[in-house]
Amino acid sequence: MLDLLIKSARLPEGPSSVDVGIKDGLIVEIGEGIGQEARYIIRAEGKLLFPTFANMHTHISMSLLRGLGADLPLMDWLQKVIWVLEGEFVSSEFVRDGALIGIAEAIRSGTTLFMDMYFFEEAVAEVAQKAGIRAGLGFGVLDFPTKVASSPEEYLQRARSFIRAFRGEELLFPVLCPHAVYTCSPQTFKRSLEMALEEGVYLHTHVAETPSEVEASLERFGKRPVEHLHSLGVLGDKLLMAHVVWTTEEEREMIREKGAKVLHCPESNLKLASGIAPISDYLRRGIHVCLGTDGPASNDNLDMLEETSLMVKLQKGINLDAKAMDARTALKIATEEGFRAVGIRAGRVEVGYDADLLLLNPNSPHLQPLYDPIAQLVYSAKSSDIDTVICKGKVIMEKGELKTIDQEEVLFLASKWKERIEEFLRSKMFN
């Protein structure tokens, strides 16, 4: 008996109506008129079947800081707004509640994997497990004290315990996250690499996000950020690098040769005026590119469909070339390439792949007439068109209804934190 049977879905390419059989989290059969019995059946007549999105860089609990510090450049936004508010409010409760809001948003917009980087990741794990979504739980490491730790040594000690606590979970996996070249010393990066190799986990960091970051790296180390990481031995196929906007020809070849992954965050990079990463050039070189939203306080959403559409249009625009990237490549970057970057066999509607799938309802004026489902997903669709979301064979949203999260609780928590944060901001204004 199948665990789940999707009946009469439309593939974007191929037969106009197929059934998809799912068992033990895997796609085991695709065909017309599958007669096998199933514990649960989804009748998908007229709906389009796509793989789900992999959001490869975010700080999901920062949903509670959404909209604050708008219209500031990165370092002003961090130093004058975000770090001040985090110093006051970040706690296990803050992270848990922010994660619930962010994960609800992620599921509604078709995401079943997110790569996080924050504090109190145990709280993110708790929410992700209940929601039934995949998460790369990024334990942040810094050189300066926060509520999590007072020194690099303490961060790393706690990180090791965290990694061992969450290794082996079905949908969750720990990741070590030295924050950036400008917040972690060479010694901190080297020790992070040693631990990642010892524990068998990925490294996830911010790299070359702004021109000022590059200038600071040159002044401090005599090397640009990618060159600096290469000189430390950190650049490798287990390194996930967020942003990577400002690179030279030599650095791009270093990335390609070492197999490091680029986590592109176009919307955040635009909002913070950080620049536009040369993604089409990375792809031409054979660099592994994935897509992320960054945090919901710098984007200011977790909508991967919107991110995908923006990515492909930006590459066309900055290259003055309509063929610089096409819709199919963009969709692959946003889905399969993200899962593949962390060794998950998902992101394709194919037998033997994990059943991370979404159904999209095309019956809206902005999607009609429907000629090319992939192009129209990327250029015309909205996340509100997503009807059903499945993560490793488990239905976590159906007919627009979240199945594992109480949306009323999400709205209540958002209101509660808004009151607390606004009261703090008012007190700061008058003191």
N, C-alpha and C positions, 0 to 999 in steps of 0.2 A: 504494500500500500504506500502511495505517495504521501508525503507530509502536506504538500501544497500543490494545487493544480491551477494554473492560470489558463482560462479558456478564451479562445478567440481574440487574442491580442494581435495588434498589427505591428510587424517589424518595420523599422524605417527603410530597410532595403530587403527585398525578397518577397516571400508570400504575403498576401494581404491579410491573412488570418491564420494564426498558429496557436497551438496549445503548448504550454511549457510545464513540464513535470519537475518537481523539486523534492529532494529527499536528503535528510541529514545535512541541510544547508547548501547542497550542491544542485546545480542544474543537471538533471540526469536524462532528460528527453525533450526534444523540440520537434514538433510535427503537427500534422493536421489530424484532428479527431482522436486524440489520445483517450483511450477507453478505460485506462487503469483507475481504480478507485483512489480517492484522496481524503485525508482527514479534513481538509479545508479547500474550498473551491472559490476562486475569484473569477467572476464573469466580466471579461474585459472588452466586450464587443465595441469596436470603434476606437478604442484607446491605443495609443502608441507605447511600445515597450522599449525602454532604454536602460543602460546601466546607470547606477547612481553615481554621485559625485564624491570625490575624495578631496577634502579641504586640507591641504598639506601644510598650512601655516596659520595658526590663530592663537589668540589668548582669550578663550571662550568666555571666561567669567567676567571679562571687561565689558560685557553687555550692560552691567550696572553703571558704567561710566559713559555710555553711549551719548554722543552729542555735546559732551563737555570739552572745552578747549577748542571748539571748532575754529577753523581758519588760522591756525598757528602752524609754523614750520615744526619739523620733528623735535628738535632739541628743546625749543620753547614749550611745545606741547607736553613733552616728557617732564622737564624740570619744573615748570611753573604750574602745571595742572595735575598730570597723572601721578607723578611720584609723591606729590603732596597728599592727594586723596588716598592713594594706596597706603601711605604711611599712617593715615588716620583710620582707615576702614578695613584694610585687608585682614581677613581672618578665615578660619575654616567655614564659618557660617556665610560670610560674604562670597567666598569661592563656590560653595555648594549652591547657593541661591542664584548666583550669576550664571553658573554652569547650566542650571535647569532652564533658565530663560534662553540661553544661547543654544542649548541642544534642541529645545522645542523649535526654535527658528530654523536650525540646521535641518532637522527632519522635514519640516514643512517645505523646505526648498530643495529636497531631494538628495541630501548628503547622508552617507552612512559611515564615513570615516573622517575624523578630524585629528590633526596633529596639533596638540596643545603645547603651550609653554607658559608656565605660571608658578604660583606658590600654592601650597596646600593641595597638591594634586590628588591626594587621597580622597578629598571631597569631590573632585571631578570624577574620579573612578566610581564613587558611590552612585552618583547620578547617572553616569553613562551605563553602568550595569543595569540599573532599573529601567532605563530607557531602551536598552537593547541595541545600542549603537557602538560602533568600533571607535576606539580612541588610542592614539599614541600619547601616553601620559608623560609630558615633558617636565622633568624636575629641573628647575632653574638654578643656575650657579652664577654667583657674582663675587666681585672683590670687596664690595661694601656691605655693611650690615643691613638686614631687613628683619621683619618679624619672624622669618624662617630660620635665620642663622646669623652669626656675628662675624664669621670669617670664612675664607675659601675652604679651609680645612673642615669646618663644621658643615658647610654646604655639602661637601663631597662625602663626608661620613654619613650624613643623613640620606644622601642620594643613593649610596650603596644599599642601605637598609630598605629604601623605597623600591629599588630595582629588584631586590630579592623577594620582597613581599608581593610584587605584582607580576613577576615573570611566570609565564605558563597559564595566565588567564585566557579564556576562549576569545573574547573580543577586545581585550585590553592588552597593551604591552608598554613597558616602561622605556623611556628615552631620556638620555642625559643632555641637558641644555645649557652649556656655557653661553651666556647671553650674547656677547658681542666682543669684538676686538677692543672697543673703547670702554668696556666694563669688566673685562677679564684679562689678567696679566698673561704673559707667555707661559709662566709656570702653571697658572690655573688651567690653561688650555692643554698643556702637556699632561697634567695629572688627570684631566677629564678624558683625554684620549686613552691613557693607560687604563683607566677604570672601564671605559666603554669596551675596550678590547678584552679585558679580563672578564667582564660580565656579559659580553656578547650582545650589546645594545647599540642603537644608532646614536650619533651625535647630531644635534639640531641647534643652529645658531643663526644670528643675523650677520649678513656680510655685505659691505659696500652699498649701503642703502642711500647715502647722500654724499655729495662732494665734500662737505665738511668732515665726514667720517674718514674719507680717503686722505684728506689733508692732515688730519690729526694722526693717522697711522703713519704717514710719511715722516711727520715731525718726531713722533715718539720712537718709531722702530726703524725708520729709513726704508720702509717697504709699504706698498699698498696692501689693503686687507687680504686679498687672495694670495698675494706673494708672501705675506707674513704667515698665513696659515700653512702655506706650502713649506716654508722654511722650518716650521715647527713639526712637520710631519703629520699635520692634522688633515690635510686634503686627501680624501680617499673615498672609496665607494660606499662607505657607511656614514658619510657626512651629508647632511641635509642643510642647504644654505638658503636662507630666506632673503629675498629681494635681489641681490646681485645686479644692481642697476649700473654701477660705474666700474667698468673693467676695461683693461687694455687687451690688445691682440694676444700678448704673451700670457696674460692671466687666463684668457679664454682657452688657450691651448693647455694650460696647466689643469684647468677644470676637466677638459675633455680627456686628457691622458690619465688622470687619476680617478675618473668616474664619479666625481662628486655630483650631487643632484642640486638643481636650481629650483627653488620654490618661488614662483613668480606671483607677486601681489599687486597687480596694476592699479586697482582702485585706491588702495591706501597710498601707494606711491604718488598718485595724482593729487589726492586730497592734501597730503602733507608736502606737496611740491618737491618731492624727492627726485622725480625724473621718470623716464620710461625705459625699462630694460630692453636691451637689443635681442629679444627672444628669437626672432626669425634668424638672426645670425647664429645664435646658440644652436638652433635646430639644424641649420646647414652644416655645422661642425660635428653634429652627432652628440651634443650634450643632452643629457636626460633632463627634461623640463617638466615640472609639475605646476599645479595652480593652487593658490590659497587666497583667502580673503584678508589675511591679517586679522587683528582683533576688531570686535564690533564697536570699539571706541575710536578707531582710526580709519574706518572704512565708509560708513558706519553700519554695515549689515554683514550677514553671513550668507548672502545669496550667491551661490556658485554659478547659477545660470546667468545672472547679471555679470558676474566676473568673467565668465567665458566669452560672452558677447563683447565686452569691453576689450578683452585681451586681443581678440582677432582684429577688431577694427583699429586699435592702436597700431598694430604692426603694419597694417595696410597704409595707415595715414603717415607714420613717420618715415616709411620707406617709399612713399609715393608710388606704391605698387599694389594693385588689387590682388596679386597672386602671392604676396609675401607670406600669408597664412590663409588656409581655407577652413571652412566650417568643420570638416571631418577631422582635420588635424587638431583644431581647437577642442573638439569634443573628446578626442582621445587623450589629450593632455589633461583635461579636467576629470577624466574618469580612469581609464586603464593605467596611464602613466603614473598617477598618484599611488594607486594600489601596488603597482609593480615596484615602485621605489622602496617600499618597505616589505617586499616579499610576500604580498597577498595576491592570490590568484583570483582576482575579481576585476570588474570593470568592462566585461564583455558579455553579451548575451550568447553564450556558447556552452555546449555540453562539456562538463568537467570543471567549469568555473563556479565559484561561489555565487549563490543567488542573491546578489546585491542589485536590486532592480527597482525601477520606478515605472509607473503608468502615467501617461500624460493625456489629458482630455483635450483633443484638438477642436472641440465644438464651440469655438469663440470667434467672433468676427476678425480678430487680429491674427488668427491662424488659418483663415479661409480666403480663397481656395487653397487646398493643401497639395502642392506639387512635389516639393522636396522636403521630407520630414526632418532630415538632419539640418539642412540650411535653415529651415523655418524654426526648429528648436533653438538654434544659436542666435538667429537674427530677429525672430518675431515672438517667441514664447515668453511667458512670465512664470515665475515660480508658483503663482496662484493657479496655474493650469495643471500643476502636479496633483494627481488624484490619489495615488497609492505609493507607498514606499516600503520596500522589503529589505531587511538586512540579514544576510546569511540565512535566508529562508524563513525568517520571522517577519510577519506583517507588523510594522510599527506605525503606519498611518494607512487608513483606508477610507476612500471617498471623502478625503479632506479632514478626517477626524483622527487626531492623535490617539493611538491605542495604549501607549505606555506612559503618557504624561497627562496630568490634569491641567488643561489650559487655564482654568479659573485660578488655580494655585499660582501659575506663572504670572498672571496679571496682578494678583494680590501681592506677591513678593516684589514685583517691579514697583508698585505703588509704595510699599513700605520703605524700600531703600531710597526711593526718590525723596520722600519726606525727610529721612535722616541726613542724606547728603545735602539737600537744599538748606536744611537748618545749619549745618556746618559751614556751608558757603556764606550764608548770611552773617554768621558770627565772625567769620574772617574779614568780611567787608567792613564791619563796624568796629573792629579792634585794631 
